[in-house]
Amino acid sequence: MGIKYKVNEKFFEKWSPNMAYVLGYIYADGSLDDSPYMRGKYIQIASTDKDSIERIKTWLGSEHKTNQKRSNFIRGKVCFALRIGSHKIYNDLFRLGLYPNKSLTIKFPKVPQKYLGHFMRGYFDGDGCVHFAQTKGKTQKLIIKRVRVIFTSGSKIFLEKMNHVFRKIGIKEGKIYSSKRSFQAIYNTKDSLQIFKLIYKGTSINSFFMRKFKIFNNYFELRPKVVDRKIRKIIDFHLKGVVAKW
């Protein structure tokens, strides 16, 4: 029998901001493994960002080791992985819509409206990105053209349902494109700003991948006219420590 590491096996029993975030992250960059020959059920979470793995470990109350290896897909970058053996956690995640070899067929889960932003922030940190296009004008002045949020999934069904959920809260459907190994839902500037407010509103310090947040902030610094009251409150809290009432 292997070593039994400590972990909060009740973590996925009840919805909370942290639970929703980790669930979203697993939907993006996690996997379930049922190994009958070892009488074990496992959950694995991987990331090129070690801080993300350590954050999730802390929330899970996990004492498991963080393994490090070279990724076979992301240009040989170092990848950090957390592997937890727990029938209870596995079964709870299965109940929440996850299963082994999910990447091509997974469906968008039923997430309470209250926790949708936290779930999507976790998914965004795992398999989303943000970038803005810029160019130079005739006078060499820098022109910021647009910002885009992109969610990636091997399952087109997942992204289509996500679009449906977004549409109900006023975010226009993202255009879905097919790439070699996955699909991407791409959102225009207006809806990318709405997504920013959805996933970062009401968040606590150190509750997401800061590098992606700062890309948004770089865009806002170059296009201050798009920064409304809600965006300003989020930025001030996370970058300046200013607490504002919603």
N, C-alpha and C positions, 0 to 999 in steps of 0.2 A: 504493500500500500504506500502511495506517495505521501509527501508532506502535505498536511492540511493547513492552508494559509487562512488567516482571518479575512472575512469579508461580510458586509451587511447583506444578508440574503433576503431581507425584506424590502430592499431598496426600490424594486419595481412593482411592489404591491399597490402603492398609492401614488397618484399624480402629485407632482410638486415641480417648481421651476427647474431644479437640478435634475430630477428624474426625467423630465421632458427633454432637457438638453442632451443628456447621455443617451436616451432612446434615439433621438434624432441623429446623434453622432454614430451610433451603431448601425442605423439604417444606411448611413453613408459609407462608413469605413470600418464596419464590424462584421463578424460572421459567427454563426453557430455551428457546432460540430458535435454530432451524436456518434459516439464511438462504442458500440455494443461490445466489441471484443475487449475493451478496457473497462467496461461497465461505467463509463464516464460520459458526462455531457459538459461541453465547454463553450465559453464565449471568448472571442478574441477581438481586440480593438487595436488598430494600427494607425500610426501617424508619423509624418516626417517631423512633426513638432513635438518635442519631448514634453514641453510645458502642458500641452493638451492632455497627454496621457497621464501626467502626474496630477493634473487637476481632477480628472475622472477617477483616478485611484483614491484621491482624498475623499471625494464625495461618496464613493462606494465603501469607504472604510476598509480598503484593501491593503493587505500586506504582501501581495504577490510581487514577484520580481518583474522589472521592466526589461524585456529582452531587446537587444539591438542587433540589427543586421542591415545589409545592403539591399535596397529595393530592386526587384527585377524589372520594374516598369517605369519608375520615376527617375530616369537618367542616372541610375546607380546611387541615388541619395541614400543617406542613412535613414533607416526606418525604425521606429520604436513600437514595440508590441506588448500588449498586456493580455495574458491568457489566464482565464479563471475557470476552474472546474467546480460546477455547482448545479445539481439537478434542479434545485429550487429556482435559481436565477434563469436557467435555460427554459424551464417550463413557464415562468412568468413572461419571458420575452416571446416565447412561442404564442402565448395567449394574446400578446400585443401585436401579433402579425408577422413576427420574424421566424425564419426557418433556415435550415442548411441550404447552401447553394442558391441563395436568394437573388443574386445580382441581376439576373435577366428577367425575372418574373415578379419581383416584389411589388406589392400594392401600397398605396398611401394609407396609413392607418387612421383610425378614428381618434382624433386628438381633441380633447375638450377645448373650446374656444379660448378659455382663460390661459391655456398653456401652449397655444399654437405658435406664438412668437418664440418661446423657449425651444420648442421642438425644431422649428425652422432654423434657429441660430445654431443648434447643434449640427443639423444637417449641412448648413452653410459652412461651418468650420471644418466639417469632414469632406464634403464634396461640392463646395461652391466657391465662387471667386468673384471679385469685383475689379473692374479696370476702367480707365477713362481714356478716350482718344483725344489727342491734341495735335495741333499742327501750327505752322508759322504762316502769318499773313504776308501780304506783299511788303509790308514795312518791317518784317521780321518779328512782329509782335506775336507772342504766343497766344493761340486761340484754343480754348478748350471746347471740344465739339459735343461730347456726350459722356455719360457714365453708364455702364451696363453691369447688371448682376446676372450671373450665370449659375444655374444648378445643373449638375451632371448626374446621370443615372444609367445603369445598364438596362433599366426597365422603362420603356416608353409609357406603359400603363401608369407607373408611379408619377411621372411628370404630368401626364394628362389629368390625373385626379388632383394633383397639387394645383394645377391651373384652375380647376373647378373650385377648389377651396379658396384660392386667392380671389377669384372673381366675385365671390359672395361677400368679400370684405372690401371691395372697391379697387382691387389691383387687376389691371388688364392682363389677359392671358399672354404668357411669353411664347414666342415662336419656338417650336421644337425642331431641332436639326439632328440629323444622324451623322455620327462620325464613325471611325473604324471599329471601335469597341464599345461605344456607348451612345447615349442621346443627350442633348443639351437643350435646356429651356433658357432662352435669352430674353431679358427684360429691358425695355427702353429707359431713358433717363427718368421720366416722371414716375414710372412704377418702381424703378430702382430706389428712388428716394422714399417711396412708401414702404418698400421692403426694409430699408434701413430703419425706419421708425418702428416697424413691426417687430424686428428681431432684437433691437437694442433698448426699446423703451422699458423702463422699470428693472433694468439689470443691475446686478451688484458688481462690485469691483472684482477683477480676476475671474470673471465668469464666461470668458470667451477668448478666442484667438486674437490678440491685440493687433497683430500685423495687418489683418484684413480690415479691422476697424480704422486703422490709420490711413489706409488707402482711400477710404471714404473721406476721411478728414482732409487729406491732401486735395481732393477734388473740391471740397467745400471752401478751402482757403483760396483756391483759384477762381471759384464761382460763388462768392459770398451772397449774391442776390437770391440763390436758391435756398439759403439757410433760413427756415422759418423758426418759430418759437419752440416747437417740439424738438427739432434737430439741435438747436442751440442748447437746450437743457441737457440733452444726451451728451453732447460734446463737452460741455462745461463740467459735467459730473465726472466723466471718465478721464478727461485730460487735465482738468484744473481742480478737481475735488470739490466743485461747487454743488451743493444739494439744492434742488428746486422742487417745489410742489407741482404736481400734475393737475 
